[in-house]
């Protein structure tokens, strides 16, 4: 009888300990931030392959859009930036694209509520040259397979963005003039910062999704000037069209409501 009473008295303590240790194990899982991005053209939803129109009313058909998103960072309420040290290859030929950043559980213990997002457009300089893509597993975005055409072998580095398509010489014309914007050198790396209208909280073992929009029209005709796609040809290094493109596209990302 005495052992039975003792067992019953210890039962609540045992339950609490089980719950405590179980929750302690779960808390060691990381948390994730997922940036989910869709496309538009001067405010109108679009997809790669659609026909859109430039400011001269010429039809434009974007055919490819890939880019690297790196170092997704979050700013906490004390102004501290937490870097996920992430890198993702976004493929917009499948309509929308996603980039994932991971935050370790020990970081989340001190930093879990955030009011701004920052990420790089391109591959950070320390990863952009002198790295053998064969050294990465196939699933890695910088590997031979993972980069999928974003590796610039001539310069042993990566394209930051690949935007290709065709346009017509005039309104109602045949869409047959090709253009290729391939920013690829370290001076063309850019950072985008977005202030959140509502704070986000990231918890261990959970994924917090943030919806973004990339206005491709503003990347061509935007804050830093208008690019005449009929005169682009192939813009890759530090040439005026490539510089204007990465400057414009920096301002072309926004948070979706």
C-alpha positions as CSV (number, residue, x, y, z in Angstrom):
1,X,0.0,0.0,0.0
2,X,2.8,2.4,1.0
3,X,4.6,1.7,-2.3
4,X,1.4,2.3,-4.2
5,X,0.9,5.7,-2.6
6,X,4.5,6.6,-3.2
7,X,4.2,5.6,-6.9
8,X,1.1,7.8,-7.3
9,X,2.8,10.8,-5.7
10,X,5.8,10.5,-8.0
11,X,3.6,10.1,-11.1
12,X,3.1,13.9,-11.8
13,X,6.8,14.5,-11.4
14,X,7.7,11.7,-13.8
15,X,5.2,13.1,-16.4
16,X,6.7,16.6,-16.0
17,X,10.2,15.3,-16.5
18,X,9.2,13.4,-19.6
19,X,7.5,16.5,-21.1
20,X,10.5,18.6,-20.1
21,X,13.1,16.4,-21.7
22,X,10.9,15.7,-24.8
23,X,10.4,19.5,-25.4
24,X,14.1,20.0,-24.7
25,X,15.0,17.6,-27.5
26,X,12.6,19.2,-29.9
27,X,14.0,22.7,-29.1
28,X,17.3,21.7,-30.6
29,X,15.8,21.6,-34.1
30,X,16.6,24.6,-36.3
31,X,13.9,27.0,-37.6
32,X,13.6,28.1,-41.2
33,X,12.7,31.1,-43.2
34,X,11.3,30.5,-46.7
35,X,11.1,33.3,-49.2
36,X,8.5,32.4,-51.8
37,X,8.6,34.7,-54.8
38,X,6.2,35.3,-57.7
39,X,6.7,37.4,-60.8
40,X,4.9,40.5,-62.2
41,X,5.4,43.0,-65.0
42,X,4.8,46.6,-63.9
43,X,2.3,45.4,-61.4
44,X,0.5,42.8,-63.4
45,X,1.0,39.1,-62.5
46,X,3.0,37.2,-65.2
47,X,4.9,34.0,-65.9
48,X,8.0,33.3,-67.9
49,X,6.8,32.7,-71.5
50,X,4.1,35.3,-71.4
51,X,4.1,38.2,-73.8
52,X,4.4,41.6,-72.1
53,X,5.1,45.1,-73.4
54,X,7.9,47.6,-72.9
55,X,7.5,51.4,-72.6
56,X,7.5,51.7,-76.4
57,X,4.6,49.2,-76.6
58,X,6.9,46.6,-78.2
59,X,6.0,43.0,-77.3
60,X,8.6,41.3,-75.1
61,X,8.7,37.6,-74.4
62,X,10.8,36.6,-71.3
63,X,12.0,33.0,-71.8
64,X,14.4,32.4,-68.9
65,X,15.0,33.8,-65.5
66,X,17.3,32.2,-62.9
67,X,19.1,33.9,-60.1
68,X,21.1,33.1,-56.9
69,X,19.8,34.3,-53.6
70,X,22.3,34.1,-50.8
71,X,22.9,35.0,-47.1
72,X,19.3,35.4,-46.2
73,X,19.4,37.5,-43.0
74,X,16.8,38.6,-40.4
75,X,17.0,41.7,-38.1
76,X,15.8,41.2,-34.6
77,X,14.1,43.9,-32.5
78,X,17.4,45.0,-31.1
79,X,18.8,45.7,-34.6
80,X,21.0,42.6,-34.7
81,X,21.2,40.9,-38.1
82,X,21.1,37.1,-38.0
83,X,22.7,35.5,-41.1
84,X,21.5,32.1,-42.2
85,X,24.6,31.7,-44.5
86,X,22.2,30.3,-47.1
87,X,22.4,30.0,-50.9
88,X,19.6,29.0,-53.3
89,X,19.2,28.9,-57.0
90,X,15.8,30.3,-58.1
91,X,14.2,29.0,-61.3
92,X,11.3,31.2,-62.4
93,X,10.6,29.1,-65.5
94,X,8.3,27.1,-63.2
95,X,6.2,30.1,-62.2
96,X,7.3,30.8,-58.7
97,X,10.6,30.2,-56.8
98,X,11.7,29.6,-53.2
99,X,14.8,30.3,-51.2
100,X,15.3,28.7,-47.7
101,X,17.4,29.9,-44.8
102,X,18.1,28.0,-41.6
103,X,18.6,29.4,-38.1
104,X,20.2,27.2,-35.5
105,X,18.2,26.4,-32.3
106,X,20.8,28.0,-30.0
107,X,20.4,31.2,-32.0
108,X,16.7,31.1,-31.8
109,X,16.9,31.0,-28.0
110,X,18.0,34.6,-28.1
111,X,16.7,35.8,-31.5
112,X,13.3,34.7,-32.6
113,X,11.2,37.8,-33.5
114,X,12.3,39.8,-36.5
115,X,11.2,43.0,-38.3
116,X,13.3,43.1,-41.5
117,X,14.7,40.7,-44.2
118,X,18.0,41.1,-46.1
119,X,19.4,38.9,-48.8
120,X,22.1,39.0,-51.5
121,X,21.4,38.8,-55.2
122,X,24.2,36.7,-56.5
123,X,27.0,34.5,-55.1
124,X,29.1,35.9,-52.3
125,X,32.7,36.6,-53.4
126,X,34.2,34.0,-51.1
127,X,32.1,31.3,-53.0
128,X,32.2,32.8,-56.4
129,X,35.7,31.9,-57.6
130,X,38.3,29.3,-56.9
131,X,35.7,26.7,-55.9
132,X,35.5,23.4,-57.7
133,X,31.8,22.7,-58.3
134,X,32.6,19.0,-58.4
135,X,33.4,19.3,-54.7
136,X,29.7,19.9,-53.9
137,X,27.1,17.2,-53.7
138,X,24.7,17.1,-56.7
139,X,21.9,18.6,-54.6
140,X,23.9,21.8,-53.8
141,X,23.0,24.9,-55.8
142,X,26.7,25.5,-56.6
143,X,27.4,21.9,-57.8
144,X,27.9,20.9,-61.4
145,X,24.3,19.6,-61.5
146,X,22.8,22.1,-59.1
147,X,24.1,25.2,-60.9
148,X,22.4,24.0,-64.1
149,X,23.8,26.5,-66.6
150,X,24.7,29.1,-64.0
151,X,28.4,28.2,-64.0
152,X,30.6,30.5,-66.1
153,X,33.5,28.2,-66.9
154,X,35.5,30.9,-68.8
155,X,36.0,32.8,-65.6
156,X,35.7,30.0,-63.1
157,X,32.7,31.7,-61.4
158,X,28.9,31.8,-61.5
159,X,26.3,34.0,-63.2
160,X,24.3,35.9,-60.6
161,X,21.3,36.3,-62.8
162,X,20.3,34.8,-66.1
163,X,17.5,36.6,-67.9
164,X,16.9,35.9,-71.6
165,X,14.2,36.4,-74.1
166,X,13.1,38.1,-77.3
167,X,11.3,41.2,-78.4
168,X,9.9,42.7,-81.5
169,X,11.4,45.8,-83.3
170,X,8.1,47.6,-83.2
171,X,4.5,47.3,-82.1
172,X,2.8,44.4,-83.8
173,X,6.1,43.1,-85.1
174,X,7.6,39.6,-85.0
175,X,9.2,38.7,-81.7
176,X,12.7,37.7,-82.9
177,X,15.3,40.1,-81.4
178,X,17.2,38.1,-78.7
179,X,18.6,39.6,-75.5
180,X,20.6,38.1,-72.7
181,X,21.4,39.7,-69.4
182,X,24.0,37.7,-67.5
183,X,25.5,39.7,-64.6
184,X,28.4,37.6,-63.4
185,X,31.2,39.6,-61.6
186,X,31.6,40.4,-57.9
187,X,31.0,44.2,-58.4
188,X,27.5,43.3,-59.7
189,X,26.6,41.6,-56.4
190,X,23.7,43.4,-54.7
191,X,21.8,43.3,-51.4
192,X,18.1,43.7,-51.0
193,X,16.6,44.9,-47.7
194,X,12.8,44.7,-47.0
195,X,11.2,46.2,-43.9
196,X,8.4,43.9,-42.6
197,X,5.0,45.5,-42.0
198,X,4.3,42.8,-39.4
199,X,7.0,41.1,-37.3
200,X,7.6,37.4,-37.8
201,X,8.4,34.9,-35.2
202,X,10.5,31.8,-36.0
203,X,10.4,28.8,-33.7
204,X,12.4,25.7,-33.5
205,X,11.3,23.0,-36.0
206,X,9.0,25.4,-37.8
207,X,9.1,27.1,-41.2
208,X,8.0,30.7,-41.5
209,X,7.1,31.6,-45.1
210,X,7.3,35.2,-46.4
211,X,5.7,36.0,-49.7
212,X,7.6,38.2,-52.1
213,X,7.1,39.7,-55.6
214,X,9.7,40.4,-58.2
215,X,8.5,42.9,-60.7
216,X,10.5,42.0,-63.8
217,X,9.2,45.1,-65.7
218,X,10.8,47.3,-63.0
219,X,14.1,45.4,-63.5
220,X,14.1,46.5,-67.1
221,X,12.5,49.9,-66.8
222,X,13.0,51.0,-63.2
223,X,14.6,53.4,-60.7
224,X,18.0,53.6,-62.4
225,X,16.8,53.9,-65.9
226,X,15.2,52.1,-68.9
227,X,17.1,49.3,-70.7
228,X,16.4,49.1,-74.4
229,X,16.3,45.3,-74.8
230,X,16.7,45.6,-78.6
231,X,20.2,47.0,-77.9
232,X,21.3,44.6,-75.2
233,X,22.7,41.7,-77.1
234,X,24.7,39.8,-74.4
235,X,25.4,41.9,-71.3
236,X,27.5,40.1,-68.8
237,X,30.3,42.0,-67.0
238,X,30.5,45.5,-65.8
239,X,28.9,47.1,-68.8
240,X,26.2,49.8,-68.5
241,X,23.2,47.5,-69.3
242,X,24.3,44.9,-66.8
243,X,24.9,47.5,-64.1
244,X,21.5,49.2,-64.7
245,X,19.8,45.8,-64.6
246,X,21.2,44.8,-61.2
247,X,20.5,48.2,-59.8
248,X,17.0,48.2,-61.1
249,X,16.3,44.6,-59.9
250,X,17.4,45.5,-56.4
251,X,14.4,47.9,-56.2
252,X,12.1,45.5,-58.0
253,X,11.5,43.1,-55.0
254,X,8.7,43.8,-52.6
255,X,6.6,42.1,-49.9
256,X,3.2,40.7,-50.9
257,X,0.2,41.5,-48.8
